[in-house]
Amino acid sequence: MMRYNIKHTTQEPSDVKNVSYSATATTFGLISNLIAFIVLIKSFRQTNNNSPSFFLIFLGGLVVTDFMGLLVSGSFVISFHATRIDWTELDPTCHFCNFMGMSLVFYGLSPLLLGATMATQRYIGINHPFASSSRMTKRGTISMVLMVWFIAGSISLLPQAGFGSYHIQTPGSWCFLNMTPKTSDWSFALLFSLVGLISIATSILLNTVSVVTLLKVYCGAQRRQRSRDHEAEMMLQLILIMTISTVCWCPLLVRSIASTGFEGDKLHCLIKLAAWNQILDPWVYILFRRSVLKRVNPCAVWSQTSIISLPSSIRDNVHRFARTSLGSNLRADVPEDPEKSNVMPPSPTTPSSPSPCLIGSES
């Protein structure tokens, strides 16, 4: 049976600073996720297309994960700094410590796995739209979110089966992986890091391919513009989520692989950085929506119209890069309208006159 091996320390002057930081960050993160959840519910009710609906379900799962992760970890940390609880007396069998360790692993891996799942879903939806539309259902999307939670939960429970262990960390306010040279502890830390890094790498790879595909479509024939605008909005949000996860989690994941006996203040700083993932994620959904971007700059279009208006040299370079990267595989996925197949494209000297503020014109 695991026992605490950290001694209770007396009240330190830094406790007030620590509890203020923890309480402020946790409260701000919880409020942010609540706002994001309300925004997602409103957007889901207003969305008729299947693809945005599926994406919003994934985002909803991510918001719930981030909210619960902040609530659980914040409650433990704030209570310790506010009361200086002696964990050795309150919980000699380490039940609280194990629960907090499992929570940090679960709520840490879940957003990374969800990010990789969303990247995969967007990749299939953009590159193989017919397969995506025929196979994806709302019930299936919810099942995928539940499956991600199941995988993350199973990994977090491995120490209860003897594979790895959780250990109270400096300054005694939280528990995490026990990073020692012991085979089971090192293997569990390696598993945790590899799952996180593979999820991030998958997101980066698939999101890059999806963005290049969208650039190719925007530089090609003018068709299905409204659907493409939705796809661009989803890809922008997904790239920002991926960027935040990479910046917040990669230092901890890489250091966990490279070091044994990695504890103390350095680990504390890196876990604080990772916690900002749960605080920053909801602002992607709150701020980076077309309706919000339109209010900030009504004439800033980020659909095909904006690419058409680029200087010809830049537009040609983008088109050449997209064509070289992906070839012509997407053209087979985009249905051709037989009634318009013989219609000549509009002359470049007499373009149609779309509104300069096309973005957000639909609901």
C-alpha positions in Angstrom: 0.0 0.0 0.0 1.3 3.4 -1.0 2.1 5.8 1.8 2.9 9.5 1.8 6.6 10.2 2.1 6.4 14.0 2.3 6.4 15.7 5.7 3.8 18.3 6.6 5.4 21.8 6.4 4.5 24.8 8.5 2.6 27.8 7.1 4.8 29.6 4.5 4.5 33.2 3.3 4.0 32.0 -0.2 0.7 30.3 0.7 -1.3 33.5 0.3 0.2 34.0 -3.2 -0.4 30.3 -4.1 -4.0 30.3 -3.1 -4.6 33.6 -4.8 -3.1 32.3 -8.1 -4.9 28.9 -7.9 -8.2 30.5 -7.0 -8.0 33.1 -9.7 -6.9 30.7 -12.4 -9.5 28.1 -11.5 -12.3 30.6 -11.3 -11.4 32.2 -14.6 -11.1 28.8 -16.3 -14.5 27.6 -14.9 -16.3 30.8 -16.0 -14.6 30.6 -19.4 -15.7 27.0 -20.0 -19.3 27.8 -18.8 -19.5 30.7 -21.3 -18.1 28.5 -24.1 -20.6 25.7 -23.3 -23.5 28.2 -23.6 -22.1 29.5 -26.9 -21.8 25.9 -28.2 -25.4 25.0 -27.2 -26.6 28.2 -29.0 -24.5 27.4 -32.1 -25.7 23.7 -32.1 -29.4 24.8 -32.1 -28.8 27.2 -35.0 -26.8 24.7 -37.1 -28.5 22.6 -39.7 -25.5 21.1 -41.5 -24.3 17.8 -40.3 -20.5 18.5 -40.4 -20.7 21.6 -38.1 -23.0 19.7 -35.8 -20.6 16.8 -35.4 -17.7 19.2 -34.8 -19.8 21.1 -32.1 -20.4 17.7 -30.3 -16.6 17.2 -30.1 -16.1 20.7 -28.9 -18.8 20.2 -26.2 -17.0 17.1 -25.0 -13.8 19.1 -24.8 -15.5 21.9 -22.8 -17.0 19.4 -20.3 -13.6 17.7 -20.0 -11.8 21.0 -19.4 -14.4 22.2 -16.9 -14.4 19.1 -14.8 -10.6 18.9 -14.9 -10.3 22.5 -13.5 -13.0 21.8 -10.9 -11.4 18.6 -9.5 -7.8 19.7 -9.5 -8.6 23.3 -8.4 -10.7 22.0 -5.4 -7.7 20.0 -4.1 -5.1 22.6 -4.7 -7.1 25.5 -3.3 -8.2 23.6 -0.2 -4.5 22.6 0.6 -3.1 26.1 0.2 -6.0 27.7 2.1 -6.0 25.2 5.1 -2.5 23.6 4.9 -4.1 20.1 5.4 -1.8 17.4 6.7 -2.4 14.7 4.1 -0.6 12.1 6.1 -3.1 12.5 8.9 -6.2 13.1 6.8 -5.6 10.4 4.2 -3.0 7.9 5.4 -4.1 5.3 2.8 -3.6 7.8 -0.1 -7.1 7.5 -1.5 -7.2 11.3 -2.2 -3.7 11.3 -3.7 -4.6 8.4 -6.0 -7.8 10.1 -7.0 -6.1 13.3 -7.8 -3.3 11.6 -9.8 -5.9 9.7 -11.8 -7.8 12.9 -12.4 -4.7 14.7 -13.7 -3.9 11.9 -16.1 -7.5 11.5 -17.3 -8.2 15.2 -17.8 -4.7 15.7 -19.3 -5.0 12.9 -21.9 -8.6 13.4 -22.8 -8.2 16.9 -24.5 -5.2 15.6 -26.4 -7.0 12.5 -27.6 -10.1 14.6 -28.5 -7.9 16.9 -30.5 -6.6 14.0 -32.5 -10.1 12.6 -33.0 -11.4 16.0 -34.2 -8.4 16.3 -36.6 -9.2 12.8 -38.0 -12.9 13.7 -38.4 -12.1 16.9 -40.2 -9.5 15.2 -42.4 -12.1 12.6 -43.5 -14.8 15.3 -43.9 -12.7 17.5 -46.1 -10.9 14.8 -48.2 -13.6 12.2 -48.3 -16.9 14.1 -47.9 -19.1 11.3 -49.2 -17.8 8.7 -46.9 -18.0 11.1 -43.9 -21.6 12.2 -44.6 -22.8 8.6 -45.1 -21.2 7.1 -42.0 -21.2 9.8 -39.4 -24.2 10.3 -37.1 -24.7 12.3 -34.0 -25.0 9.2 -31.9 -21.8 7.9 -33.4 -20.0 11.2 -32.7 -21.2 11.0 -29.0 -19.9 7.4 -28.9 -16.5 8.5 -30.2 -16.3 11.1 -27.3 -17.3 8.4 -24.8 -14.6 6.1 -26.3 -11.9 8.8 -25.9 -13.0 9.2 -22.2 -12.9 5.4 -21.8 -9.3 5.2 -23.2 -8.0 8.0 -21.0 -9.8 6.6 -18.0 -8.3 3.1 -18.5 -4.8 4.5 -18.7 -5.4 6.6 -15.5 -6.5 3.4 -13.7 -3.4 1.4 -14.5 -1.6 2.2 -11.2 -4.5 0.6 -9.4 -3.5 -2.6 -11.2 0.1 -2.3 -10.1 1.5 -0.7 -13.3 3.0 2.6 -12.1 2.0 4.7 -9.1 1.0 8.1 -8.0 3.0 10.2 -5.7 2.4 13.4 -3.7 4.4 16.3 -5.3 6.0 19.4 -4.0 4.7 21.5 -2.2 2.3 18.8 -1.1 -0.8 20.2 -2.7 -1.2 17.7 -5.6 -0.3 14.2 -6.8 1.0 13.0 -10.1 3.0 10.2 -11.7 5.7 8.7 -9.5 8.7 9.3 -11.8 11.3 6.9 -10.4 13.8 4.5 -12.2 11.5 1.7 -11.0 10.4 -0.3 -14.1 6.7 0.0 -13.6 6.8 3.8 -12.7 9.1 4.6 -15.7 6.9 2.5 -18.1 3.8 4.2 -16.9 5.3 7.7 -17.4 6.5 6.6 -20.8 3.0 5.4 -21.8 1.5 8.6 -20.6 4.0 10.7 -22.6 3.8 8.7 -25.7 0.0 8.7 -25.9 0.0 12.5 -25.5 2.8 13.1 -28.0 1.3 10.7 -30.6 -2.0 12.5 -30.2 -0.4 15.9 -30.8 1.6 14.6 -33.8 -1.5 13.1 -35.3 -3.3 16.5 -34.9 -0.5 18.4 -36.5 -0.2 16.0 -39.5 -3.9 15.7 -40.3 -4.6 19.4 -39.7 -1.8 20.4 -42.1 -3.2 18.1 -44.8 -6.7 19.5 -44.3 -5.6 23.1 -44.5 -3.7 22.4 -47.7 -6.8 20.7 -49.1 -9.0 23.7 -48.3 -6.5 26.0 -49.9 -6.7 23.9 -53.0 -10.5 24.1 -53.0 -10.5 27.8 -52.5 -8.1 28.3 -55.4 -10.2 26.1 -57.7 -13.7 26.2 -59.0 -16.3 28.4 -57.2 -18.7 25.9 -55.8 -20.4 25.1 -52.4 -19.0 28.3 -50.9 -21.2 28.4 -47.9 -20.1 24.9 -46.9 -16.5 25.8 -47.4 -16.9 28.9 -45.1 -18.0 26.5 -42.3 -15.1 24.3 -42.9 -12.7 27.2 -42.8 -14.2 28.3 -39.5 -13.9 24.8 -38.0 -10.3 24.4 -39.2 -9.3 27.8 -37.7 -10.7 26.7 -34.3 -9.0 23.3 -34.6 -5.6 24.7 -35.5 -5.8 27.1 -32.5 -6.8 24.2 -30.2 -3.9 22.2 -31.5 -1.5 25.1 -31.0 -2.5 25.6 -27.4 -2.3 21.9 -26.6 1.2 21.7 -28.2 2.6 24.7 -26.3 1.1 23.7 -23.0 1.7 20.0 -22.9 4.8 19.2 -25.0 7.3 20.5 -22.4 5.9 18.2 -19.7 5.5 15.2 -22.1 9.0 15.5 -23.5 10.6 16.0 -20.1 8.7 13.0 -18.7 10.3 10.8 -21.3 13.8 12.3 -21.0 14.1 12.2 -17.2 13.7 9.9 -14.3 13.4 11.2 -10.8 11.9 14.3 -12.3 10.1 16.0 -9.4 10.1 19.2 -7.4 9.7 22.8 -8.6 10.4 22.1 -12.3 7.6 19.5 -12.5 5.3 21.9 -10.6 6.0 24.7 -13.2 5.4 22.4 -16.1 2.1 21.1 -14.7 1.0 24.7 -14.2 1.7 25.4 -17.9 -0.3 22.3 -18.9 -3.2 23.5 -16.8 -3.5 26.6 -18.9 -4.7 24.4 -21.8 -8.0 24.0 -20.0 -8.2 27.7 -19.4 -7.3 28.9 -22.9 -9.3 26.3 -24.9 -12.7 27.8 -24.3 -11.7 31.2 -25.6 -11.1 29.6 -29.0 -14.8 28.8 -29.3 -15.9 32.1 -27.7 -13.8 34.5 -29.9 -12.9 32.7 -33.1 -16.4 32.4 -34.7 -17.4 34.1 -37.9 -20.1 36.2 -36.1 -17.5 37.6 -33.7 -14.9 38.1 -36.4 -17.4 40.0 -38.5 -18.1 42.4 -35.6 -14.4 43.0 -35.1 -13.8 43.7 -38.8 -16.9 43.5 -40.9 -15.0 43.5 -44.2 -12.4 40.9 -43.3 -13.4 38.0 -45.4 -11.7 34.6 -45.0 -13.5 32.7 -47.6 -12.9 32.2 -51.3 -13.6 35.9 -52.0 -10.6 36.9 -50.0 -8.3 34.5 -51.9 -9.6 35.8 -55.2 -8.8 39.3 -54.2 -5.2 38.5 -53.4 -2.5 39.7 -55.8 -2.1 37.3 -58.6 1.4 36.3 -57.7 0.5 35.3 -54.2 -2.6 33.5 -55.4 -0.6 31.5 -58.0 1.9 30.5 -55.4 -0.8 29.2 -53.0 -2.4 27.4 -55.8 0.8 25.8 -57.0 1.7 24.7 -53.4 -1.7 23.1 -52.8 -1.6 21.3 -56.1 1.9 20.0 -55.6 1.1 18.8 -52.0 -2.1 17.0 -52.7 -2.3 16.5 -56.5 -5.8 16.3 -57.9 -7.3 13.8 -55.4 -9.9 16.2 -54.1 -11.4 16.9 -57.5 -12.9 13.4 -57.6 -14.5 14.0 -54.2 -16.3 17.2 -55.2 -19.5 16.5 -57.2 -19.8 18.3 -60.5 -23.1 19.9 -61.4 -24.1 18.5 -64.8 -26.2 21.6 -65.5 -23.2 23.8 -65.0 -20.5 21.7 -66.5 -20.6 23.5 -69.8 -20.8 27.0 -68.4 -17.8 29.1 -69.0 -16.2 30.6 -65.8 -16.6 34.3 -65.4 -14.1 36.6 -67.1 -11.4 37.8 -64.7 -12.0 41.3 -66.0 -15.7 41.2 -65.2 -16.0 39.4 -61.9 -19.3 39.1 -60.1 -19.8 41.6 -57.4 -19.9 39.7 -54.1 -20.3 41.8 -51.0 -17.0 42.7 -49.4 -18.5 41.6 -46.2 -19.7 38.2 -47.3 -18.6 36.4 -44.2 -21.3 35.8 -41.7 -24.1 36.7 -44.2 -25.8 33.5 -43.4 -27.1 32.6 -40.0 
